[in-house]
Amino acid sequence: MKDDTRQHRRPSQSSLPGKVVELGQGRRLLLPAAKGHKPRRLVIHFHGAGWVAEQAARARYKGDAAILTVDLSGASSVYRASIAAEGSTFGELVSRAEEAAGVKFGSIVLSSFSAGYGAIREILRERANWDRVHGVVLADSMHAGYGEEEQDIGPFVEFAKEAAAGRKQFVITHSEVFPGTYMSTTETAGYVLQQLGLKRRAVLEWGPLGMQQVCEVHAGGLRVLGFAGNSAPDHMDHLFALERWYGLLRLQRVRR
């Protein structure tokens, strides 16, 4: 579908200062430019042009974050498999980033767009990973098979419970795109809220990039925001608005 109602503004790509470390297989690490500066936070983003996440995280966290982007070809199953593969598990990715940065990160933020949720879901399946993950952003990025809700959405439900209790930070955004053969981001977000006994509040507000927000839930560290639109540009808005979603995370200060 095409849409010419909303503006769909797009940021311009710019060259960011810093050291780039290519980790292979669609993985790229951007370290701060300041010589001798040790970043205290690691942002890992799955799916979509890496420069978008790099610019968004740099704008939000300045030079205090290393940014690891993972962009693979394929559906969520490709990202799920990548996290299970030898040499690219969550722990191994973090270790390689820490080795390159010369520091042990005090806080980790995970974000994904579209199919990238497959990687984050597998990371959250392992409760041992939760101690290091302080915030998660799913930017129009959570699907499931009909009838497979518990298996496909269960890890997100559990993390949402921790966020609602104020122990984690979790931002979920969704459009009105309906794939038809599997659950949309609207439906999966609704399932998470149902499990937590929460209901959406209808709103009518402008969002980033000319997006139109239509609903919201705010409970503790959990934010769920719904936006109008079922076209491809409406979907892409959620990727390009990453800076705003990062800004909704209320993360603890990290000591050097």
Backbone bond lengths (Angstrom), bond angles and torsions (degrees), N, CA, C in turn:
res aa  C-N    CA-C-N  psi(-1)  N-CA   C-N-CA  omega(-1)  CA-C   N-CA-C  phi
1 M - - - 1.456 - - 1.514 110.62 -
2 K 1.330 115.10 154.15 1.454 121.41 173.80 1.519 108.93 -110.17
3 D 1.312 115.82 154.93 1.462 119.95 178.55 1.518 109.19 -143.03
4 D 1.334 116.73 125.26 1.465 120.35 177.08 1.527 110.84 -123.06
5 T 1.353 115.88 19.31 1.460 120.26 178.87 1.526 110.85 -85.61
6 R 1.324 116.27 -50.85 1.459 120.68 179.17 1.528 110.53 -88.39
7 Q 1.323 116.39 162.00 1.468 120.48 -169.96 1.533 113.51 -79.04
8 H 1.320 117.17 -34.70 1.472 121.22 -178.96 1.530 111.87 52.05
9 R 1.323 115.93 51.56 1.464 119.57 178.18 1.526 109.94 -65.16
10 R 1.310 116.32 149.88 1.464 121.50 -177.45 1.529 110.31 -130.19
11 P 1.341 117.22 136.65 1.463 119.69 174.93 1.522 110.20 -71.39
12 S 1.310 116.30 155.31 1.458 120.96 177.24 1.524 109.78 -91.22
13 Q 1.308 115.96 141.62 1.456 119.60 178.50 1.521 109.85 -75.04
14 S 1.300 116.00 133.67 1.462 120.66 178.64 1.525 108.89 -133.66
15 S 1.319 115.16 159.29 1.463 120.55 179.57 1.521 109.57 -82.23
16 L 1.323 116.42 125.38 1.459 121.22 -178.83 1.525 110.50 -100.05
17 P 1.325 117.37 136.78 1.463 119.51 176.91 1.521 110.48 -70.21
18 G 1.295 116.15 149.22 1.457 120.03 178.52 1.513 111.63 140.97
19 K 1.295 115.01 172.19 1.463 121.69 179.41 1.515 109.83 -94.31
20 V 1.323 117.38 129.11 1.462 122.83 178.98 1.523 109.30 -103.00
21 V 1.322 115.85 129.49 1.456 121.94 177.14 1.531 108.02 -119.36
22 E 1.320 116.74 114.84 1.462 120.70 178.69 1.532 108.27 -83.99
23 L 1.329 115.79 120.35 1.462 121.12 -177.90 1.523 112.53 -99.33
24 G 1.326 117.46 1.79 1.457 121.34 176.54 1.511 113.20 83.27
25 Q 1.327 116.81 156.77 1.461 124.20 176.36 1.531 111.82 56.21
26 G 1.335 116.12 48.37 1.452 120.57 175.48 1.511 114.93 76.07
27 R 1.338 118.13 14.44 1.468 122.05 -177.85 1.528 109.93 -111.16
28 R 1.314 115.61 128.80 1.462 121.12 -176.60 1.526 108.85 -137.71
29 L 1.316 116.63 133.38 1.463 122.51 -178.90 1.519 109.32 -113.85
30 L 1.337 116.75 127.00 1.460 122.64 176.19 1.518 108.99 -110.82
31 L 1.333 115.99 120.05 1.457 122.05 179.59 1.519 109.93 -103.42
32 P 1.331 118.29 154.60 1.462 121.40 179.89 1.519 111.73 -58.74
33 A 1.352 115.08 156.45 1.459 120.35 -175.42 1.520 112.79 -81.77
34 A 1.343 117.88 -29.70 1.457 120.76 -174.40 1.525 111.17 -59.37
35 K 1.315 116.36 125.80 1.452 121.44 -178.59 1.528 110.09 -66.05
36 G 1.322 115.33 128.44 1.458 119.63 178.82 1.514 114.43 81.06
37 H 1.345 117.50 -2.91 1.475 119.81 -179.09 1.529 109.62 -79.41
38 K 1.298 116.37 133.43 1.454 121.92 179.93 1.528 109.84 -105.94
39 P 1.326 119.16 109.41 1.463 120.55 178.57 1.516 111.20 -65.48
40 R 1.327 116.79 140.42 1.466 120.65 -176.95 1.524 112.53 -97.13
41 R 1.324 116.31 -11.76 1.462 119.97 -175.10 1.523 109.49 -127.03
42 L 1.333 116.10 147.90 1.455 121.71 174.67 1.517 108.87 -120.38
43 V 1.327 116.59 127.06 1.462 122.70 174.71 1.525 107.52 -107.96
44 I 1.320 117.13 124.41 1.470 121.69 177.15 1.523 107.55 -115.91
45 H 1.333 116.14 119.24 1.469 120.31 -179.89 1.524 110.04 -116.08
46 F 1.335 115.16 135.53 1.456 121.87 -179.74 1.529 111.39 -112.50
47 H 1.312 115.81 122.04 1.468 126.34 170.43 1.529 113.58 85.14
48 G 1.322 113.17 135.12 1.454 120.93 179.72 1.525 110.49 102.94
49 A 1.321 115.74 163.30 1.462 121.19 -179.69 1.524 110.50 -53.25
50 G 1.320 116.03 123.30 1.454 120.21 -174.74 1.514 114.01 -59.91
51 W 1.341 117.72 -33.00 1.459 119.64 -176.90 1.525 112.14 -62.88
52 V 1.336 117.05 -28.00 1.465 119.77 179.84 1.523 110.35 -64.68
53 A 1.331 116.21 -48.50 1.461 120.32 178.57 1.521 110.95 -66.84
54 E 1.328 117.23 -37.82 1.463 120.33 179.77 1.523 111.04 -62.03
55 Q 1.332 116.54 -47.03 1.462 119.46 -179.65 1.512 111.64 -66.67
56 A 1.338 116.62 -38.96 1.463 120.53 -179.15 1.522 110.92 -65.73
57 A 1.332 116.85 -46.66 1.465 120.58 -178.79 1.523 111.11 -68.91
58 R 1.331 118.02 -37.40 1.461 120.62 179.01 1.532 109.89 -66.10
59 A 1.338 116.81 -40.33 1.463 120.04 178.59 1.522 111.22 -64.98
60 R 1.330 116.68 -35.81 1.466 121.02 -176.87 1.521 112.13 -80.63
61 Y 1.324 117.03 -44.81 1.467 120.96 -172.11 1.528 113.25 -109.01
62 K 1.348 117.03 2.12 1.461 122.40 179.13 1.530 109.13 56.21
63 G 1.339 116.38 -132.16 1.457 119.21 -177.77 1.505 113.27 -93.88
64 D 1.330 116.68 16.16 1.454 119.98 -175.35 1.526 112.86 -96.93
65 A 1.323 117.23 12.84 1.462 120.00 -178.89 1.518 111.19 -139.79
66 A 1.321 115.05 139.55 1.460 121.61 166.14 1.526 106.02 -91.19
67 I 1.329 116.93 145.00 1.463 120.65 -173.15 1.528 109.25 -124.86
68 L 1.312 115.38 116.33 1.460 121.92 179.14 1.521 108.53 -108.38
69 T 1.327 117.30 117.51 1.464 120.84 179.18 1.525 109.40 -109.33
70 V 1.331 114.83 141.38 1.461 122.26 -179.66 1.520 107.77 -127.71
71 D 1.319 117.71 113.60 1.462 121.86 -178.32 1.519 109.17 -127.28
72 L 1.332 115.97 108.63 1.459 122.31 -176.75 1.522 109.77 -117.04
73 S 1.294 116.99 155.94 1.464 121.85 176.53 1.523 109.33 -88.00
74 G 1.327 116.09 129.42 1.455 119.28 177.17 1.508 113.11 128.76
75 A 1.326 115.58 -175.12 1.458 122.43 -176.03 1.523 110.38 -88.15
76 S 1.340 115.51 -172.06 1.467 120.54 -177.37 1.521 112.26 -60.28
77 S 1.332 116.76 -28.75 1.466 119.64 -179.89 1.528 111.55 -63.01
78 V 1.333 117.37 -30.15 1.463 121.18 178.22 1.526 109.63 -66.87
79 Y 1.329 116.42 -41.81 1.463 120.06 178.80 1.527 110.94 -69.75
80 R 1.323 116.61 -37.95 1.459 120.38 177.26 1.530 110.16 -60.64
81 A 1.316 116.02 -46.31 1.459 120.56 -179.08 1.524 111.59 -66.36
82 S 1.344 116.40 -34.14 1.467 119.28 -177.16 1.517 111.62 -65.42
83 I 1.331 117.12 -34.63 1.460 120.58 -179.39 1.527 111.37 -73.60
84 A 1.318 115.79 -23.84 1.470 119.95 -179.85 1.522 112.02 -89.76
85 A 1.342 116.72 -12.12 1.454 120.22 -175.66 1.524 111.71 -73.69
86 E 1.314 115.50 147.88 1.461 120.55 178.98 1.526 110.29 -62.51
87 G 1.312 116.48 131.04 1.456 121.70 179.32 1.513 114.25 91.61
88 S 1.338 118.11 -7.14 1.465 119.84 -178.19 1.523 112.71 -135.16
89 T 1.330 117.09 20.77 1.463 119.12 174.36 1.517 108.74 -67.01
90 F 1.323 115.90 167.68 1.457 120.06 -179.03 1.529 110.93 -56.44
91 G 1.302 116.61 -48.72 1.455 120.02 -179.39 1.513 112.78 -60.33
92 E 1.324 115.87 -39.68 1.469 119.93 -179.42 1.517 111.63 -70.51
93 L 1.343 117.35 -38.35 1.473 120.40 176.98 1.523 110.52 -62.32
94 V 1.321 115.84 -45.21 1.464 120.13 -179.74 1.527 110.28 -63.81
95 S 1.317 117.02 -42.65 1.460 120.88 -179.54 1.527 111.30 -61.96
96 R 1.326 117.10 -41.65 1.462 120.65 179.33 1.521 111.03 -66.35
97 A 1.332 116.34 -38.03 1.459 120.11 177.77 1.527 111.00 -67.17
98 E 1.328 116.42 -40.27 1.462 120.43 179.24 1.521 111.19 -66.83
99 E 1.308 115.77 -37.53 1.468 119.34 178.67 1.528 110.28 -64.23
100 A 1.337 116.12 -42.49 1.466 120.43 179.93 1.522 111.97 -67.58
101 A 1.345 116.22 -36.55 1.459 120.97 -178.40 1.518 112.53 -84.00
102 G 1.327 117.00 -17.97 1.452 121.03 -178.71 1.516 113.21 69.85
103 V 1.331 116.55 33.71 1.469 120.86 -177.68 1.524 109.14 -156.00
104 K 1.322 116.03 154.25 1.469 120.94 172.13 1.521 107.19 -95.87
105 F 1.319 117.17 120.45 1.458 121.46 -175.09 1.530 111.17 -70.64
106 G 1.317 115.32 137.71 1.454 120.40 179.56 1.510 113.08 -89.24
107 S 1.340 117.46 -14.54 1.462 120.56 -178.00 1.519 108.83 -152.48
108 I 1.337 116.15 141.45 1.461 121.06 179.56 1.528 109.35 -128.43
109 V 1.334 115.43 133.05 1.459 122.98 175.48 1.525 108.23 -113.66
110 L 1.320 117.19 130.91 1.461 122.78 175.32 1.519 109.07 -108.47
111 S 1.326 117.21 136.03 1.461 119.99 174.91 1.519 109.11 -140.67
112 S 1.326 115.66 155.23 1.459 119.98 178.08 1.515 109.82 -150.26
113 F 1.316 114.24 156.21 1.453 122.79 172.96 1.519 107.42 -125.59
114 S 1.327 116.49 138.45 1.458 122.14 174.59 1.532 110.81 52.28
115 A 1.333 118.01 -123.67 1.470 121.55 -172.82 1.521 114.30 -65.70
116 G 1.329 118.22 -12.80 1.456 121.09 -176.50 1.512 114.85 -62.48
117 Y 1.344 116.90 -16.51 1.466 119.81 -179.69 1.522 112.32 -60.26
118 G 1.335 116.94 -23.48 1.464 119.95 -179.37 1.516 112.24 -57.90
119 A 1.338 116.66 -35.58 1.465 120.61 178.57 1.523 110.95 -72.91
120 I 1.332 116.55 -45.30 1.460 119.53 -178.13 1.521 111.30 -64.33
121 R 1.317 117.35 -38.77 1.465 120.03 178.64 1.528 110.79 -59.00
122 E 1.344 116.52 -42.25 1.464 119.18 -179.82 1.528 111.59 -69.18
123 I 1.320 116.60 -34.85 1.466 119.74 176.77 1.522 110.05 -63.41
124 L 1.336 116.82 -43.36 1.462 120.99 -177.53 1.522 112.99 -74.42
125 R 1.307 118.07 -17.17 1.466 119.74 176.47 1.531 110.34 -63.41
126 E 1.320 116.33 -29.50 1.464 121.28 -179.25 1.530 108.75 -93.36
127 R 1.327 116.76 103.53 1.458 119.89 -177.78 1.521 112.63 -60.35
128 A 1.321 117.35 -21.77 1.459 120.37 178.59 1.529 111.15 -64.22
129 N 1.341 117.00 -21.61 1.469 120.28 179.57 1.525 112.62 -79.75
130 W 1.313 117.10 -18.43 1.451 120.86 -171.39 1.523 113.51 -64.92
131 D 1.317 117.58 -30.43 1.460 119.61 -178.89 1.518 111.99 -59.79
132 R 1.324 116.71 -29.43 1.461 120.45 -176.37 1.527 113.04 -95.76
133 V 1.331 116.74 -18.55 1.466 120.71 -178.49 1.526 109.50 -93.49
134 H 1.321 116.92 113.82 1.457 120.58 -178.48 1.528 112.74 -99.14
135 G 1.321 117.41 -26.02 1.458 119.81 -178.90 1.514 111.69 -146.77
136 V 1.340 116.18 146.69 1.463 122.82 178.18 1.524 109.11 -132.80
137 V 1.328 116.58 137.39 1.460 122.97 174.08 1.523 108.53 -123.64
138 L 1.335 117.39 123.03 1.463 122.81 172.49 1.523 106.99 -111.28
139 A 1.321 116.83 105.33 1.463 122.18 -176.42 1.528 109.29 -94.60
140 D 1.330 116.40 96.83 1.464 123.06 -174.52 1.524 108.73 47.68
141 S 1.323 115.17 53.13 1.464 120.42 -163.59 1.515 113.52 -145.74
142 M 1.333 116.85 52.96 1.471 118.64 172.80 1.524 108.37 -150.27
143 H 1.310 116.17 116.73 1.468 121.99 179.35 1.524 109.43 -128.24
144 A 1.310 116.35 171.15 1.457 122.10 179.03 1.518 108.67 -163.01
145 G 1.310 115.30 158.89 1.454 119.31 173.75 1.520 109.91 -79.86
146 Y 1.317 117.30 143.85 1.463 120.09 176.21 1.523 108.86 -62.97
147 G 1.316 115.61 129.51 1.452 120.88 -177.02 1.521 113.47 86.37
148 E 1.334 117.40 -4.67 1.466 122.10 -179.48 1.527 111.20 -114.19
149 E 1.329 115.85 24.47 1.463 119.72 -173.05 1.530 113.11 -57.98
150 E 1.323 116.84 -46.76 1.466 119.13 -175.83 1.524 111.35 -62.10
151 Q 1.315 116.92 -41.84 1.465 121.31 -179.31 1.522 111.49 -71.45
152 D 1.340 116.39 -43.59 1.458 120.67 -172.11 1.532 113.73 -84.76
153 I 1.329 117.62 -27.37 1.469 120.28 -175.14 1.516 112.09 -113.07
154 G 1.343 117.05 -12.27 1.460 121.64 -176.08 1.524 115.31 -48.77
155 P 1.356 119.11 -48.04 1.468 119.01 -179.55 1.528 112.75 -61.11
156 F 1.346 116.84 -34.53 1.462 120.32 178.88 1.524 111.11 -71.50
157 V 1.324 116.38 -35.49 1.464 120.37 177.02 1.526 110.20 -61.77
158 E 1.323 116.43 -45.82 1.459 120.28 -178.68 1.528 111.84 -64.95
159 F 1.326 116.47 -39.98 1.461 119.31 178.23 1.526 110.38 -68.72
160 A 1.335 116.77 -35.83 1.465 120.60 177.71 1.522 111.36 -63.47
161 K 1.330 117.06 -35.70 1.462 120.36 177.37 1.522 110.62 -62.64
162 E 1.322 116.34 -42.93 1.460 120.47 178.11 1.528 110.79 -64.27
163 A 1.335 116.06 -38.83 1.463 119.81 179.13 1.525 111.41 -67.14
164 A 1.325 116.44 -44.68 1.467 119.96 179.99 1.519 111.46 -61.42
165 A 1.341 116.09 -28.78 1.464 120.94 178.51 1.529 111.75 -82.85
166 G 1.328 116.48 -1.48 1.453 120.59 177.37 1.508 115.25 87.03
167 R 1.347 117.12 8.43 1.459 119.62 -177.14 1.532 112.85 -94.96
168 K 1.326 117.89 -15.44 1.460 123.25 176.40 1.523 108.51 -138.58
169 Q 1.331 116.27 172.60 1.460 122.54 175.55 1.522 108.45 -120.53
170 F 1.333 116.55 130.01 1.463 121.00 -174.85 1.522 108.70 -143.57
171 V 1.338 116.11 119.79 1.463 122.07 177.53 1.526 108.85 -115.85
172 I 1.323 116.27 123.40 1.468 122.49 178.27 1.526 107.82 -120.43
173 T 1.328 117.84 125.74 1.461 120.78 173.50 1.524 108.65 -118.57
174 H 1.323 115.69 149.77 1.470 118.39 177.37 1.522 111.08 -145.45
175 S 1.318 114.52 149.87 1.462 122.37 175.42 1.527 108.27 -97.36
176 E 1.330 116.35 -164.09 1.464 120.71 175.20 1.529 111.79 -111.39
177 V 1.331 115.68 20.18 1.466 120.31 177.83 1.530 109.17 -71.44
178 F 1.332 117.30 127.65 1.471 122.30 179.57 1.526 109.33 -116.46
179 P 1.332 118.63 107.60 1.469 121.46 -179.28 1.530 112.79 -63.93
180 G 1.334 116.72 -35.12 1.462 120.34 178.15 1.512 114.02 97.48
181 T 1.335 117.55 -48.87 1.465 120.05 -176.75 1.529 112.56 -91.35
182 Y 1.312 118.16 -10.09 1.468 122.64 175.31 1.523 108.08 -148.03
183 M 1.309 117.11 166.73 1.457 121.37 -172.34 1.530 111.60 -66.54
184 S 1.322 114.34 136.90 1.458 120.69 178.19 1.523 110.28 -77.56
185 T 1.328 116.02 170.43 1.465 119.56 176.93 1.528 110.71 -67.25
186 T 1.317 117.26 -29.09 1.464 120.43 175.31 1.530 109.88 -64.16
187 E 1.326 116.46 -45.19 1.467 120.90 -177.86 1.528 112.22 -69.13
188 T 1.339 116.88 -40.98 1.467 118.51 -178.98 1.527 111.04 -69.08
189 A 1.338 117.00 -38.72 1.467 119.31 175.97 1.523 109.66 -62.73
190 G 1.335 116.55 -39.11 1.462 120.76 177.42 1.511 111.86 -62.46
191 Y 1.334 116.82 -37.60 1.467 120.69 178.77 1.533 110.15 -64.95
192 V 1.333 117.25 -44.38 1.466 120.88 178.41 1.528 109.93 -58.79
193 L 1.321 117.04 -46.42 1.462 120.71 -178.50 1.527 111.17 -64.68
194 Q 1.323 116.28 -38.64 1.469 120.24 178.84 1.519 110.75 -61.69
195 Q 1.335 117.30 -41.47 1.460 120.85 -179.99 1.528 111.69 -65.73
196 L 1.336 116.21 -26.27 1.456 120.52 -179.37 1.533 112.49 -95.52
197 G 1.337 115.90 -2.49 1.462 119.42 -178.66 1.514 113.34 71.10
198 L 1.338 116.92 30.71 1.462 121.93 -179.01 1.525 110.01 -111.71
199 K 1.330 116.42 153.95 1.457 121.32 178.56 1.517 110.37 -127.27
200 R 1.318 115.67 145.15 1.453 121.03 176.84 1.532 110.71 -66.41
201 R 1.321 115.24 146.48 1.464 121.93 173.10 1.524 107.82 -107.28
202 A 1.317 116.57 124.94 1.462 120.25 -179.84 1.528 110.27 -69.43
203 V 1.328 116.19 132.20 1.463 121.58 175.73 1.525 107.93 -136.10
204 L 1.311 116.29 166.39 1.464 121.83 174.51 1.521 106.41 -140.25
205 E 1.344 115.26 93.65 1.459 121.00 -173.84 1.526 110.22 -139.44
206 W 1.326 114.74 155.54 1.454 119.37 172.29 1.522 109.50 -77.93
207 G 1.320 115.38 137.59 1.454 120.86 174.87 1.512 110.09 -108.73
208 P 1.334 118.32 -170.31 1.462 120.98 179.34 1.524 111.83 -67.30
209 L 1.312 116.68 152.49 1.473 123.73 173.46 1.523 113.29 63.84
210 G 1.339 118.07 17.18 1.458 121.16 -177.21 1.510 113.52 87.39
211 M 1.343 117.64 11.44 1.463 121.68 177.70 1.525 109.83 -68.51
212 Q 1.320 116.48 154.58 1.465 122.24 179.42 1.523 109.53 -116.03
213 Q 1.332 116.40 109.14 1.453 120.89 -179.33 1.524 110.33 -80.06
214 V 1.351 115.37 137.81 1.466 119.57 -176.70 1.534 113.33 -121.84
215 C 1.337 117.95 -14.39 1.463 119.47 178.91 1.517 110.16 -159.29
216 E 1.341 115.40 164.40 1.454 119.79 -176.57 1.521 110.47 -161.09
217 V 1.327 115.79 149.57 1.458 123.67 170.02 1.523 106.81 -135.87
218 H 1.332 116.28 134.17 1.468 121.03 176.77 1.521 107.70 -135.33
219 A 1.323 116.20 112.44 1.471 121.81 179.84 1.517 108.76 -139.71
220 G 1.330 117.55 109.40 1.454 120.43 -177.70 1.510 110.94 60.76
221 G 1.343 116.02 -123.10 1.456 120.67 177.44 1.511 113.81 -94.70
222 L 1.327 117.58 13.59 1.464 122.39 179.44 1.522 110.56 -101.56
223 R 1.325 116.56 127.05 1.461 122.30 174.46 1.524 108.41 -127.07
224 V 1.337 116.66 126.85 1.460 122.29 174.10 1.514 107.63 -123.00
225 L 1.333 116.89 122.54 1.459 121.61 -177.20 1.518 109.50 -126.10
226 G 1.349 116.26 127.80 1.453 121.82 179.02 1.516 111.10 -108.75
227 F 1.338 116.48 142.08 1.453 121.75 -176.47 1.525 111.24 -129.63
228 A 1.317 115.78 150.98 1.461 122.14 179.98 1.522 110.29 -70.55
229 G 1.327 114.39 158.84 1.453 119.76 172.12 1.510 114.61 111.12
230 N 1.342 116.18 134.74 1.465 120.73 177.45 1.523 112.10 -129.57
231 S 1.337 115.94 27.45 1.461 120.23 177.99 1.525 110.27 -104.28
232 A 1.322 116.25 169.47 1.466 120.26 178.36 1.534 111.87 -60.04
233 P 1.344 119.70 -43.91 1.468 119.15 177.26 1.524 112.52 -60.40
234 D 1.339 117.87 -35.17 1.469 120.49 177.22 1.515 110.51 -62.90
235 H 1.310 116.82 -39.33 1.461 122.06 178.00 1.529 110.36 -65.42
236 M 1.329 117.00 -46.44 1.459 121.68 -177.56 1.525 112.14 -65.49
237 D 1.321 117.49 -27.00 1.466 120.90 177.68 1.528 111.13 -52.15
238 H 1.330 116.43 -37.53 1.462 120.49 -174.95 1.533 111.71 -67.59
239 L 1.326 117.35 -30.56 1.459 120.15 175.09 1.521 110.50 -71.23
240 F 1.315 116.52 -49.43 1.455 120.53 -175.37 1.527 112.88 -70.06
241 A 1.322 116.83 -13.07 1.470 120.79 178.50 1.522 111.99 -95.41
242 L 1.323 118.42 16.43 1.464 121.40 -176.26 1.528 113.05 -54.94
243 E 1.316 116.82 -36.05 1.470 118.10 -179.45 1.524 110.80 -58.65
244 R 1.332 116.93 -40.35 1.464 120.27 178.73 1.528 110.44 -65.83
245 W 1.322 117.32 -42.26 1.468 119.44 -177.97 1.520 110.51 -66.59
246 Y 1.334 117.60 -40.13 1.470 119.48 175.59 1.529 110.26 -59.74
247 G 1.315 115.80 -36.21 1.456 120.23 -179.09 1.512 113.63 -67.21
248 L 1.334 117.65 -19.36 1.465 121.22 178.85 1.522 112.22 -81.58
249 L 1.327 116.87 -14.41 1.464 120.01 177.48 1.522 109.21 -76.57
250 R 1.308 116.36 125.77 1.458 120.60 176.63 1.531 107.65 -100.89
251 L 1.318 114.93 87.72 1.451 119.95 -172.77 1.511 112.11 -93.97
252 Q 1.320 114.42 147.93 1.465 120.47 179.45 1.527 110.16 -67.09
253 R 1.312 115.16 152.61 1.456 120.15 175.12 1.531 108.52 -69.44
254 V 1.297 115.10 142.86 1.465 120.63 -177.37 1.514 109.01 -114.24
255 R 1.330 115.66 125.13 1.454 119.92 178.95 1.519 111.54 -74.70
256 R 1.319 114.45 149.18 1.463 118.96 175.32 1.520 109.55 -74.12
